[in-house]
């Protein structure tokens, strides 16, 4: 573990600075900018302008090796005229810095005082007191060097470290200007650079899921890289700080700026300890990413917080699968028998998660984790196994006793949503034992038993959720039930009039029942508003078809209906939503549904409009034929309704 003093240094004014923070800030800006550059010439100008005008160096130049002659040639300069850069490098130093970097592929720093131009006898000359030559390396060979000058004080260690990392990234970025070139080597070198950092570095996607960690994180936690991949970095922080940290990630991604903060991290026993973080947006393997440095300077706390992060699930704050698998191996290795493994799954969770929202889905997971823990013995150990599954390790219990305990947990761990939807647990139990692959066998047996139990309850759970959603919509808008019933009657009669296959008729009837299921996700103040919706409210309202599609696609038995629910507001001329489908791209039952829905809306009272007669509604359908409606189906529907009216059916 690095001593705190190794990571902090003083600048010339006696102020402390963290070199890694400066590196991350500059690398974030530079790598992001380089990703948009299309040619080497622009890249080199960009490099110098970035170093001189943004970072604040006095001046600089770039040497490139001529491929034919093998000689170094000064091509670019910024801050100082090209001739003066050449004089500094060629005349003043006893050893030419670029010859050193080209030969040894290492940086060279020279601290000498020069006056430029050296023959100046009048005002206008300037002085340079420090210079660094950084090799530009591509495919293991130097093809040039960046030369940077300071005129007031020598280059600091932090500046040199930043320049070396920058040089590696710039060098490998040139690969993309060669046939077959790519960014892979550049980012491999960036990994090497970050591995040399003595702090903890996490690279995550914009949502905070870990893509990579540096060597120090692995050393502290004594774990492998795969143990961190995909986990949320928020797990490192105290629950009280996670919302704030998530906001910092969002701000950094949105603004493109580096963010710094002090926050509480988690130690063993859920104790909070002070730490500092630097969060910087950038690119990782060509994708948006966030670089996070975490430093608290206290080795034990740092080690413990990383250990807690590794062992626990961020959402439920129980153990995670990695910890559980280690514990299972320990049980079998030490032959601590009898011991049993119980694997549990929340019935109907996936669909409930879509019906409500993911935040309420998280609350459901936390509820079940707490309920299970409340019913466990003190020595039992619970872990989140994955998604909506939990694993419970019961030491000292054989399979029969563990099954009895799991049944008690199953009886207590239930939740009722929307007044009628019941979510509960399916479980499977397997005793741990000796022999070959005992853990794999126990997991397979427990999961098989759990899946068999889950299949028995799945259909009733899904059906109750559908019923509950419909009831909820009806409670929020009493007109919806009548609207649905009228549409179902009209749809069935029109489908028979068209001689549609029975399967199509069934799907059309389901669509009339489920088409507005997504309105469960629309706020009441929009759904029940009296009067026209504003533009923003209308955009929100249009989301209900996508919400409904997600809900239905989460059920096996109704998954085929998702595409119909998604497209039931598309228009023949391509001006509908959400995908702007055109003509026969729209499913046929959606084209029928659009006509029937429009007719029913026009001929029945709404909070914002009075009804019109059936005759007027049919004239409107004719007028919109070929734009809003399928022209062939619109004509057939008008004929169908005219026959009904001629038969003496009441017009309204």
C-alpha positions in Angstrom: 0.0 0.0 0.0 1.4 3.4 -0.9 2.0 5.9 1.8 -0.2 9.0 1.7 2.9 11.1 1.2 3.8 9.3 -1.9 0.6 10.5 -3.5 0.7 14.2 -2.5 3.4 16.7 -3.4 3.9 20.4 -3.0 4.2 22.9 -5.8 6.5 25.9 -5.8 4.1 27.9 -3.6 3.9 25.2 -1.0 0.4 24.2 -1.9 -0.4 20.5 -2.0 -1.5 19.0 -5.2 -2.5 15.5 -6.3 -0.7 14.6 -9.5 -3.3 12.0 -10.5 -6.1 14.5 -10.4 -4.2 16.7 -12.9 -3.5 13.8 -15.2 -7.2 12.7 -15.2 -8.5 16.2 -15.8 -6.2 16.8 -18.8 -6.5 13.3 -20.2 -10.3 13.4 -20.1 -10.3 16.6 -22.2 -7.5 15.5 -24.6 -8.8 12.0 -25.3 -12.3 13.3 -25.9 -11.0 15.9 -28.3 -8.8 13.5 -30.2 -11.7 11.1 -30.9 -13.1 13.6 -33.4 -9.9 14.3 -35.4 -9.6 12.8 -38.9 -6.0 13.4 -39.9 -2.5 13.4 -38.3 -1.8 17.1 -39.2 -4.8 18.3 -37.3 -3.9 15.9 -34.4 -0.5 17.4 -33.9 -1.7 21.0 -34.0 -4.4 20.0 -31.5 -1.8 18.4 -29.2 0.3 21.6 -29.1 -2.6 24.0 -28.7 -4.0 21.8 -25.9 -0.7 21.8 -24.0 0.2 25.4 -24.5 -3.0 27.3 -24.5 -5.2 25.1 -22.2 -2.7 23.5 -19.8 -0.5 26.6 -19.8 3.0 25.6 -20.8 5.2 28.3 -22.2 5.6 26.7 -25.6 6.3 23.5 -27.5 7.2 21.8 -30.7 6.8 18.4 -32.3 9.6 16.5 -34.1 8.7 13.8 -36.6 11.2 11.3 -38.0 11.4 11.4 -41.8 10.8 7.8 -43.0 13.2 8.1 -45.9 16.2 9.8 -44.3 15.6 8.7 -40.7 16.4 12.2 -39.5 14.3 14.1 -37.0 12.5 17.1 -38.5 10.8 19.9 -36.5 7.3 20.2 -38.0 5.1 22.0 -35.5 5.5 24.7 -32.9 3.2 26.7 -30.6 3.7 29.5 -28.2 7.3 30.0 -29.4 8.3 30.6 -33.1 9.5 27.5 -35.0 13.0 28.9 -35.4 13.3 29.6 -31.7 12.1 26.1 -30.8 14.8 24.7 -33.1 17.5 26.9 -31.4 16.5 25.7 -28.0 16.7 22.1 -28.9 19.6 22.2 -31.4 22.0 24.7 -29.9 21.6 24.9 -26.1 21.6 21.4 -24.7 24.8 19.4 -24.8 22.8 16.3 -25.6 20.0 16.5 -28.1 16.9 15.3 -26.2 15.1 13.8 -29.2 18.1 11.5 -29.9 17.7 10.2 -26.4 14.0 9.6 -26.6 14.2 8.0 -30.0 16.9 5.6 -28.9 15.7 4.6 -25.4 12.0 5.3 -25.9 12.0 7.2 -22.6 11.2 10.8 -21.7 14.1 13.3 -21.2 13.9 16.4 -18.9 16.5 19.1 -19.0 16.6 21.9 -16.4 18.8 24.7 -17.8 18.3 28.4 -18.3 18.5 29.7 -21.9 17.9 33.1 -23.5 16.2 32.9 -26.8 17.3 34.0 -29.3 20.8 33.5 -28.0 22.2 36.4 -30.0 19.5 38.9 -28.9 20.9 42.3 -27.9 17.5 44.1 -27.6 14.3 43.7 -25.6 12.0 41.0 -26.9 14.1 38.0 -26.0 12.7 35.4 -23.5 14.0 32.7 -21.3 13.4 29.0 -20.9 14.3 27.2 -17.7 13.0 23.7 -18.2 12.3 21.4 -21.2 10.8 17.9 -21.5 11.0 15.7 -24.6 8.3 13.0 -24.7 8.5 10.1 -27.2 5.7 9.5 -29.6 5.6 5.7 -30.0 3.5 3.6 -32.4 3.7 -0.2 -32.6 6.8 -0.1 -30.4 8.8 2.4 -32.4 9.4 6.1 -31.9 8.2 8.2 -34.8 8.5 11.6 -33.1 8.6 13.6 -29.9 6.7 16.3 -28.1 9.0 19.0 -26.7 7.5 21.2 -24.0 9.0 24.3 -22.4 8.5 26.2 -19.1 10.0 29.7 -18.5 9.4 30.4 -14.8 10.0 27.2 -12.8 11.1 23.6 -13.6 8.6 21.0 -14.7 7.0 19.3 -11.7 6.7 15.5 -11.3 3.0 15.8 -11.9 3.4 17.6 -15.1 6.0 15.1 -16.4 3.8 12.2 -15.5 0.8 13.8 -17.3 3.0 14.5 -20.4 4.2 10.9 -20.5 0.6 9.5 -20.4 -0.5 12.1 -23.0 2.4 11.1 -25.2 1.4 7.4 -25.2 -2.2 8.2 -26.0 -1.2 10.6 -28.8 1.3 8.1 -30.3 -1.2 5.3 -30.5 -3.9 7.6 -31.7 -1.9 7.8 -34.9 -2.7 4.2 -35.6 -6.1 5.2 -36.9 -4.4 7.2 -39.7 -2.7 4.0 -40.9 -4.3 1.2 -42.9 -5.9 -1.1 -40.4 -5.1 1.2 -37.5 -7.3 1.3 -34.4 -7.5 2.6 -30.9 -6.8 -0.7 -29.1 -3.1 -0.1 -28.5 -3.8 3.4 -27.3 -6.1 2.2 -24.6 -3.9 -0.6 -23.6 -1.2 1.9 -23.0 -3.6 4.1 -21.1 -4.4 1.1 -18.9 -0.6 0.7 -18.2 -0.4 4.3 -17.3 -3.4 4.1 -14.9 -2.0 0.9 -13.5 1.1 2.9 -12.4 -1.1 5.2 -10.3 -0.9 4.7 -6.5 -4.6 5.5 -6.0 -7.7 3.5 -6.8 -8.9 4.1 -10.4 -12.3 2.9 -11.6 -13.4 3.2 -15.3 -17.1 2.9 -15.6 -19.8 3.4 -18.3 -22.0 6.5 -17.9 -24.4 4.5 -15.6 -21.6 3.7 -13.2 -21.1 0.0 -14.1 -17.5 -0.9 -13.8 -15.6 -1.6 -17.0 -12.1 -1.8 -15.6 -10.1 -1.1 -12.4 -6.4 -0.4 -12.0 -3.9 -2.7 -10.4 -4.1 -0.9 -7.0 -7.8 -1.8 -6.7 -7.0 -5.4 -7.4 -4.1 -5.4 -4.9 -6.2 -3.8 -2.2 -9.1 -6.2 -2.6 -7.0 -9.2 -3.4 -9.5 -10.1 -6.2 -9.4 -10.6 -10.0 -10.7 -8.1 -12.6 -13.8 -10.2 -13.4 -15.0 -9.7 -9.8 -15.5 -6.0 -10.5 -16.8 -6.0 -14.1 -20.4 -5.0 -14.3 -20.8 -4.0 -10.7 -21.9 -0.5 -9.7 -19.3 1.9 -8.4 -21.9 3.3 -6.1 -21.5 0.3 -4.0 -18.2 1.8 -2.8 -20.1 4.7 -1.2 -22.2 5.1 1.9 -26.0 4.7 1.1 -26.4 8.3 2.3 -24.0 9.5 -0.4 -25.1 7.4 -3.4 -27.7 9.8 -4.7 -25.1 12.6 -4.6 -22.4 10.5 -6.3 -24.9 9.5 -9.0 -25.7 13.1 -9.6 -22.0 13.9 -9.9 -21.6 11.2 -12.6 -24.6 12.7 -14.5 -23.2 16.2 -14.3 -19.7 15.1 -15.4 -21.2 13.3 -18.4 -23.6 16.1 -19.3 -21.1 19.0 -19.0 -17.9 17.2 -20.0 -16.2 18.7 -16.9 -14.1 17.1 -14.2 -15.9 16.9 -10.8 -14.3 16.7 -7.4 -16.0 15.9 -4.1 -15.6 14.6 -0.6 -17.9 11.8 0.4 -18.5 8.9 2.8 -17.3 5.5 1.9 -18.4 2.2 3.4 -16.2 0.3 5.9 -16.8 -3.0 7.5 -19.8 -2.9 9.8 -21.4 -0.2 7.6 -19.4 2.5 9.2 -18.8 5.6 7.0 -15.3 7.1 6.5 -14.3 10.3 4.7 -12.7 10.0 1.2 -12.1 12.2 -1.8 -13.0 11.5 -5.4 -12.2 12.9 -8.8 -14.7 12.1 -11.5 -13.8 12.8 -15.2 -15.7 11.9 -18.4 -13.7 10.5 -21.3 -13.5 7.6 -23.8 -12.7 4.0 -23.2 -12.3 1.7 -26.2 -14.2 4.3 -28.3 -17.2 4.5 -25.9 -18.2 7.2 -23.4 -16.9 6.4 -20.0 -16.2 7.9 -16.6 -12.8 7.8 -14.9 -13.0 7.9 -11.1 -10.1 8.3 -8.7 -10.8 7.5 -5.0 -8.3 8.4 -2.4 -8.7 8.5 1.4 -5.0 8.1 2.3 -5.7 5.5 5.0 -4.6 2.1 3.9 -6.8 0.0 6.3 -10.0 2.0 5.6 -9.2 1.8 1.9 -8.7 -1.9 2.1 -11.8 -2.5 4.2 -14.1 -0.3 2.0 -12.9 -2.2 -1.1 -13.5 -5.5 0.7 -17.1 -4.5 1.8 -17.7 -3.3 -1.8 -16.6 -6.7 -3.1 -18.7 -8.8 -0.8 -22.0 -7.0 -0.8 -24.8 -6.2 -3.2 -25.3 -2.5 -3.5 -29.1 -2.5 -3.9 -30.1 -4.9 -1.1 -27.0 -4.6 1.1 -26.9 -8.3 1.6 -24.0 -10.5 0.4 -23.5 -11.0 -3.3 -23.0 -14.1 -5.4 -19.2 -13.9 -5.5 -19.1 -14.0 -1.7 -21.7 -16.8 -1.6 -19.8 -19.0 -4.0 -16.6 -18.5 -2.0 -18.5 -19.5 1.2 -19.9 -22.6 -0.5 -16.4 -23.7 -1.5 -15.3 -23.2 2.1 -18.1 -25.3 3.4 -17.3 -28.2 1.1 -13.6 -27.9 1.6 -13.9 -28.1 5.4 -16.7 -30.7 5.2 -19.1 -28.6 7.3 -22.0 -30.9 6.9 -25.0 -31.0 7.1 -25.5 -27.7 5.2 -28.1 -26.8 2.6 -28.5 -24.3 -0.1 -31.8 -22.6 -0.8 -32.3 -20.7 -4.1 -35.4 -18.4 -4.3 -36.9 -16.4 -7.1 -39.7 -13.7 -7.0 -42.7 -14.8 -9.0 -43.9 -12.2 -11.4 -41.1 -9.7 -10.6 -40.1 -9.0 -14.2 -43.6 -8.0 -15.3 -44.2 -6.0 -12.1 -40.9 -4.2 -12.7 -42.2 -3.1 -16.1 -45.7 -2.2 -14.9 -44.5 0.1 -12.1 -41.0 1.4 -12.7 -37.5 0.2 -12.0 -37.3 2.3 -8.8 -40.3 0.6 -7.3 -38.9 -2.7 -8.6 -35.8 -2.0 -6.5 -38.0 -1.4 -3.5 -39.6 -4.9 -4.1 -36.1 -6.5 -4.2 -35.2 -4.7 -0.9 -38.5 -5.8 0.6 -38.0 -9.5 -0.2 -34.4 -9.3 1.0 -35.5 -7.9 4.4 -38.4 -10.3 4.7 -36.2 -13.3 4.1 -33.6 -12.1 6.6 -36.3 -11.5 9.2 -37.3 -15.1 9.0 -33.8 -16.6 9.0 -31.7 -17.8 11.9 -28.9 -15.6 13.0 -26.3 -18.0 11.6 -28.0 -18.2 8.1 -26.3 -16.3 5.3 -28.3 -14.6 2.5 -27.0 -13.4 -0.8 -28.4 -11.9 -4.0 -27.9 -14.6 -6.5 -28.7 -12.5 -9.6 -31.6 -10.4 -10.9 -34.6 -11.4 -8.7 -33.0 -14.5 -7.2 -31.6 -15.0 -3.7 -29.4 -17.8 -2.3 -29.7 -18.8 1.3 -27.0 -20.9 3.0 -28.2 -22.8 6.0 -25.4 -24.5 7.9 -26.3 -27.3 10.3 -29.6 -28.1 8.4 -30.1 -31.1 6.2 -32.3 -30.9 3.1 -35.6 -31.8 4.9 -35.1 -29.2 7.7 -34.0 -26.6 5.2 -37.1 -27.2 3.1 -39.3 -26.7 6.2 -37.5 -23.4 6.9 -37.9 -22.3 3.3 -41.6 -23.0 3.4 -41.9 -20.8 6.5 -40.1 -18.0 4.6 -42.3 -18.5 1.6 -45.4 -18.1 3.7 -44.2 -14.8 5.2 -42.4 -13.2 2.2 -45.3 -11.9 0.1 -46.4 -8.5 -1.2 -49.6 -7.3 -2.7 -49.5 -4.7 -5.5 -52.3 -2.5 -6.8 -54.7 -4.2 -4.4 -54.8 -7.6 -6.2 -51.4 -8.6 -7.5 -49.6 -11.0 -5.2 -45.9 -11.5 -5.6 -44.3 -14.3 -3.7 -41.4 -16.7 -3.8 -40.6 -20.0 -5.5 -37.7 -21.9 -4.0 -35.5 -25.0 -4.4 -33.4 -26.8 -1.8 -30.3 -29.0 -2.1 -28.0 -30.4 0.5 -24.3 -29.9 0.1 -22.1 -33.0 0.2 -18.9 -34.6 -0.9 -18.0 -36.1 -4.2 -17.1 -34.5 -7.6 -18.5 -31.0 -8.3 -20.6 -30.9 -5.2 -21.4 -27.2 -5.4 -22.4 -27.3 -9.1 -24.6 -30.3 -8.4 -26.3 -28.6 -5.5 -26.9 -25.4 -7.4 -28.4 -27.4 -10.4 -30.7 -29.4 -8.1 -31.9 -26.3 -6.2 -32.5 -24.3 -9.4 -34.4 -27.2 -11.1 -36.7 -27.5 -8.1 -37.2 -23.8 -8.0 -38.0 -23.5 -11.7 -40.6 -26.3 -11.5 -42.3 -24.6 -8.6 -42.1 -21.2 -10.5 -43.8 -22.6 -13.6 -46.8 -23.7 -11.6 -47.5 -20.2 -10.3 -46.3 -18.2 -13.3 -49.6 -18.2 -15.3 -51.8 -17.2 -12.3 -49.3 -14.4 -11.3 -49.3 -13.0 -14.9 -53.1 -13.1 -15.2 -53.6 -11.4 -11.9 -51.2 -8.6 -13.0 -53.1 -8.1 -16.2 -56.4 -7.9 -14.3 -54.9 -5.6 -11.8 -53.6 -3.2 -14.4 -57.0 -3.0 -16.1 -58.7 -2.4 -12.8 -56.2 0.3 -12.0 -56.8 2.1 -15.3 -60.5 1.8 -14.8 -60.2 3.3 -11.3 -58.3 6.2 -12.7 -60.6 6.8 -15.6 -64.1 5.1 -15.5 -64.7 5.8 -19.2 -61.9 3.3 -20.1 -63.9 0.2 -19.1 -66.8 1.3 -21.3 -64.5 2.2 -24.1 -62.8 -1.2 -24.0 -66.1 -3.1 -24.0 -67.5 -1.1 -26.9 -64.4 -1.6 -29.0 -64.3 -5.4 -28.3 -67.9 -5.8 -29.6 -67.3 -3.7 -32.7 -63.9 -5.3 -33.4 -65.3 -8.8 -33.3 -68.2 -8.0 -35.6 -66.0 -6.1 -38.1 -63.4 -8.9 -38.0 -66.1 -11.5 -38.9 -67.3 -9.1 -41.6 -63.8 -9.2 -43.1 -63.6 -13.0 -42.8 -60.4 -12.8 -40.7 -58.8 -16.0 -39.4 -59.8 -17.0 -35.9 -56.3 -16.4 -34.6 -56.3 -12.8 -36.0 -59.7 -12.2 -34.4 -58.4 -13.4 -31.0 -55.4 -11.1 -31.3 -57.6 -8.2 -32.3 -59.9 -8.8 -29.3 -56.8 -8.9 -27.0 -55.5 -5.7 -28.5 -58.8 -3.9 -27.8 -58.5 -5.1 -24.2 -54.8 -4.3 -23.7 -54.0 -1.4 -26.0 -54.1 1.2 -23.3 -52.3 -0.9 -20.7 -49.3 1.5 -20.8 -51.4 4.3 -19.4 -50.6 2.9 -16.0 -47.3 4.8 -16.4 -48.9 8.2 -17.3 -49.4 10.7 -14.4 -53.0 11.4 -13.4 -52.7 15.1 -14.0 -52.1 14.3 -17.7 -54.3 11.3 -18.1 -57.3 12.9 -16.6 -56.8 16.5 -17.7 -59.9 18.4 -18.7 -59.1 20.2 -21.9 -56.4 19.9 -24.6 -52.9 18.7 -23.6 -49.9 21.0 -23.9 -47.1 20.0 -26.3 -45.0 18.6 -23.5 -48.0 16.8 -22.0 -48.8 15.3 -25.3 -45.3 14.0 -25.7 -45.6 12.3 -22.3 -49.0 10.8 -23.2 -47.5 9.3 -26.4 -45.2 7.2 -24.3 -48.0 4.9 -23.2 -47.7 2.7 -26.3 -44.0 2.0 -25.5 -44.7 1.5 -21.8 -47.5 -1.0 -22.7 -45.2 -2.9 -25.1 -42.6 -3.4 -22.4 -45.2 -4.6 -19.9 -46.7 -7.2 -22.3 -43.3 -8.4 -23.6 -42.3 -9.3 -20.1 -44.9 -12.2 -20.2 -44.4 -15.4 -22.1 -48.0 -16.0 -22.9 -48.7 -12.5 -24.3 -45.3 -11.5 -25.6 -46.6 -11.6 -29.3 -49.0 -8.8 -28.5 -46.1 -6.3 -27.7 -45.6 -5.3 -31.3 -49.3 -4.6 -31.7 -49.6 -2.5 -28.6 -46.5 -0.5 -29.7 -48.0 0.2 -33.1 -51.6 0.9 -32.4 -51.1 4.7 -32.8 -49.3 4.5 -36.1 -50.9 6.2 -39.2 -51.1 5.1 -42.8 -49.1 8.2 -44.1 -46.3 7.6 -41.6 -47.1 10.5 -39.3 -48.1 8.3 -36.3 -46.0 7.3 -33.3 -43.7 6.0 -31.9 -41.9 4.7 -35.0 -43.5 6.6 -37.8 -44.4 3.3 -39.7 -45.9 3.8 -43.2 -48.6 1.9 -45.0 -48.5 -1.9 -44.7 -45.5 -1.6 -42.4 -48.2 -1.2 -39.7 -49.6 -4.6 -38.6 -53.0 -5.2 -40.0 -54.8 -5.6 -36.7 -53.3 -2.2 -35.6 -54.8 -0.6 -38.8 -58.2 -2.0 -37.9 -57.8 -1.0 -34.3 -57.0 2.6 -35.3 -60.3 3.0 -37.2 -62.4 1.4 -34.5 -60.7 3.4 -31.7 -61.2 6.7 -33.7 -64.9 5.9 -34.4 -65.6 5.2 -30.7 -63.8 8.3 -29.5 -65.7 10.5 -31.9 -69.1 9.1 -31.1 -68.7 9.1 -27.3 -68.2 11.8 -24.7 -64.7 12.7 -23.5 -63.6 15.1 -20.8 -62.5 17.6 -23.5 -65.1 17.1 -26.2 -68.8 16.4 -27.0 -69.7 13.4 -29.1 -70.7 13.5 -32.7 -73.2 11.3 -34.6 -72.2 8.0 -36.2 -72.9 9.6 -39.7 -70.5 12.5 -39.0 -67.9 10.1 -37.7 -68.0 8.0 -40.8 -67.6 11.1 -43.0 -64.5 12.0 -40.9 -63.1 8.5 -41.5 -63.7 8.9 -45.2 -61.9 12.2 -45.1 -58.9 10.8 -43.3 -58.7 7.7 -45.6 -55.2 7.4 -47.0 -53.7 9.7 -44.4 -54.6 8.5 -40.9 -56.3 5.3 -42.0 -55.7 2.4 -44.4 -57.9 3.4 -47.4 -59.1 -0.1 -48.1 -60.0 -0.9 -44.5 -61.6 2.5 -44.1 -63.8 1.9 -47.0 -64.8 -1.5 -45.7 -65.5 -0.1 -42.2 -67.8 2.6 -43.6 -69.7 -0.1 -45.6 -69.9 -2.3 -42.5 -71.3 0.6 -40.4 -73.7 1.7 -43.1 -75.1 -1.8 -43.1 -75.6 -1.7 -39.4 -77.3 1.7 -39.6 -79.5 0.5 -42.4 -80.5 -2.5 -40.3 -82.0 0.0 -37.8 -79.3 0.0 -35.2 -79.4 3.2 -33.1 -77.0 5.7 -34.6 -75.2 6.3 -31.3 
